[in-house]
């Protein structure tokens, strides 16, 4: 006895498990990737604050690095190291570039890699 298509409704148990698993995977992905972008926004904010600093062009490279390091410590940014920061100076021109990547394990052998490249330029080239 075949049931008519009009009487068949809803999801089967297997399809419900599949849909819930798919939703769970994307929630897990968001929970793993979200903090990476939150930390990146703190890095961008620190660079913007450095750009607003008066007479930043006159400061030495170590003073700029120390200022960035203090801002990163206050905001708990651990992904950026001193090797990721590049400071270029030509007379009155100053460019501060931060290029770094973050790898996070999702589950098992599945990982996510996010690359960032931010910079500010101050003065005339």
C-alpha positions as CSV (number, residue, x, y, z in Angstrom):
1,X,0.0,0.0,0.0
2,X,1.5,3.2,-1.2
3,X,0.8,6.4,0.6
4,X,-0.1,9.3,-1.6
5,X,2.3,12.2,-1.9
6,X,-0.3,14.4,-0.2
7,X,0.0,12.4,3.0
8,X,3.8,12.5,3.2
9,X,5.1,15.5,5.2
10,X,8.1,16.6,7.1
11,X,11.7,15.6,7.4
12,X,13.0,12.1,8.0
13,X,15.2,11.6,11.0
14,X,18.3,11.2,8.8
15,X,17.6,14.5,7.0
16,X,17.0,16.2,10.3
17,X,20.4,15.0,11.6
18,X,22.0,16.2,8.4
19,X,20.5,19.7,8.6
20,X,21.4,20.0,12.3
21,X,24.9,18.8,11.6
22,X,25.3,21.4,8.8
23,X,24.0,24.2,11.0
24,X,26.4,23.0,13.8
25,X,29.4,23.0,11.5
26,X,28.7,26.6,10.4
27,X,28.2,27.7,14.0
28,X,31.6,26.1,14.9
29,X,33.2,27.8,12.0
30,X,31.9,31.1,13.1
31,X,33.0,30.6,16.6
32,X,36.5,29.7,15.4
33,X,36.9,32.5,12.8
34,X,35.1,35.3,14.7
35,X,37.8,36.0,17.3
36,X,40.4,36.1,14.5
37,X,38.6,39.0,12.8
38,X,38.0,40.7,16.2
39,X,41.7,40.7,16.9
40,X,42.3,42.0,13.4
41,X,40.0,44.9,14.1
42,X,42.2,45.7,17.1
43,X,45.3,45.7,14.9
44,X,43.6,48.1,12.4
45,X,42.6,50.3,15.3
46,X,46.1,50.4,16.7
47,X,47.4,51.4,13.3
48,X,44.8,54.2,13.0
49,X,45.8,55.5,16.4
50,X,49.5,55.5,15.4
51,X,48.6,57.5,12.3
52,X,46.8,60.1,14.5
53,X,49.8,60.5,16.7
54,X,51.3,64.0,16.3
55,X,54.8,64.1,14.8
56,X,54.8,60.4,14.1
57,X,57.3,61.0,11.3
58,X,59.9,62.3,13.8
59,X,59.7,59.2,16.1
60,X,62.3,56.5,15.8
61,X,61.5,53.0,14.6
62,X,61.9,51.6,18.1
63,X,59.5,54.2,19.5
64,X,56.9,53.3,16.9
65,X,57.4,49.5,17.6
66,X,57.1,50.1,21.3
67,X,53.9,52.1,20.9
68,X,52.4,49.4,18.7
69,X,53.5,46.7,21.2
70,X,51.9,48.5,24.1
71,X,48.6,48.9,22.2
72,X,48.7,45.2,21.3
73,X,49.3,44.2,24.9
74,X,46.5,46.4,26.2
75,X,44.1,44.8,23.6
76,X,45.4,41.3,24.1
77,X,46.5,40.8,20.5
78,X,48.8,37.8,20.4
79,X,48.8,37.0,16.7
80,X,51.2,39.9,15.6
81,X,54.9,39.6,16.4
82,X,57.7,42.2,15.9
83,X,58.8,40.3,12.8
84,X,55.4,41.0,11.2
85,X,55.9,44.8,11.5
86,X,57.8,46.6,8.7
87,X,58.6,50.3,9.0
88,X,59.8,52.2,6.0
89,X,61.1,55.7,6.2
90,X,62.2,58.1,3.5
91,X,62.8,61.6,4.8
92,X,59.4,62.9,5.8
93,X,57.5,59.8,4.6
94,X,56.7,57.0,6.9
95,X,55.0,53.7,6.1
96,X,54.1,51.1,8.8
97,X,53.0,47.8,7.4
98,X,51.8,44.8,9.4
99,X,51.6,41.5,7.4
100,X,50.6,38.4,9.3
101,X,48.7,35.1,9.1
102,X,46.6,33.2,11.6
103,X,46.0,29.4,11.4
104,X,43.4,27.9,13.7
105,X,42.4,24.2,14.0
106,X,38.7,23.6,13.3
107,X,38.2,19.9,14.0
108,X,40.4,16.9,13.4
109,X,42.8,17.7,10.5
110,X,40.7,20.6,9.2
111,X,42.2,24.0,9.7
112,X,41.6,27.6,8.6
113,X,44.3,30.0,7.5
114,X,43.6,33.8,7.4
115,X,46.1,36.3,6.0
116,X,46.1,40.0,6.8
117,X,48.1,42.9,5.2
118,X,47.5,46.3,6.7
119,X,49.5,49.5,6.4
120,X,49.4,53.2,7.0
121,X,51.3,56.0,5.2
122,X,52.1,59.4,6.7
123,X,53.9,62.3,5.1
124,X,55.0,63.1,1.6
125,X,56.8,60.6,-0.5
